[in-house]
Amino acid sequence: MKRFLRDHSLSLFFLTIFLAALIGQAIAGHDLHNQEAAAHGGDSMSFWRYVTSSDFGNAVMENWQSEYLQFLLFMLATVWLLQRGSPESKEPGKEGVESKQKQKLQGYADEDSPGWARVGGLRTTLYSNSLLIAMGIIFVGSWFAQSVTGWTDFNAGQDDHGDPRVSWLSYVGSATFWEATLQNWQSEFLAVGSFAVLAIFLRQRGSPESKPVGAPHDATGVEG
């Protein structure tokens, strides 16, 4: 067990704080929802009903889709684009998908390489892009879930005010939807871009996301 915890401590740490933050969000959101309902003469909602509501679902999905979009674009952009001096970038001259030898594909695979890296054809192509595909599916799924929960929540507000409901396509094309969506996207893009630049000059000793403390500022693709 000690070895398992050590070998998987990074994923377990983030899983733990993710669940704690999600539960905290649900508790705070439930309390806020009931406060607002009481202030406007509405009915309170049980905790279980709140966490299964479109209100809570929209708040969660709105953040998830922007996070997965961030990593999807960063992963794809770093195949071709460079930032000299950043550990998050390839060295100049090494941009692109790289050779089969460099990527250990087919005849260049090691004995313990995954089987789909060896066989060639469609399976190797799919495996070569499997992380991008998985992140893309999660992004599209969470974006769609955000749009549906947001649409449901929007129409509930329309009902409360005696206004006509709107279709899903009308909601997805509205300023209401895109203001919230782009608000999340721009913050994620800023965070990723600023990290790539700040890591040129700043260090965190012992982190693989940082260059070694003594590495020169113009060292690119070098991690600690």
Buried (B, 14 or more C-beta within 10 A) or exposed (E): EEEEEEEEEEEEEEEEEEEEEEEEBBEEBBEEBBEEEEEEEEEEBEEEEBBEBBBBBBBBBBBBBBBBBBBBBBEBBBEEEBBEBBBBBBEEEEBEEEEBEEBBBBEBBEEEEEEBBBBEEEEBEEBBEEEBEEBBEBBBBBBBBBBBBBBBBBBEEEEEEEEEEBEBEEBBEBEBBEEBBEEBBEEBBEEBBEBBBEBBEEBEEEEEEBBBEEBEEEBBBBBB
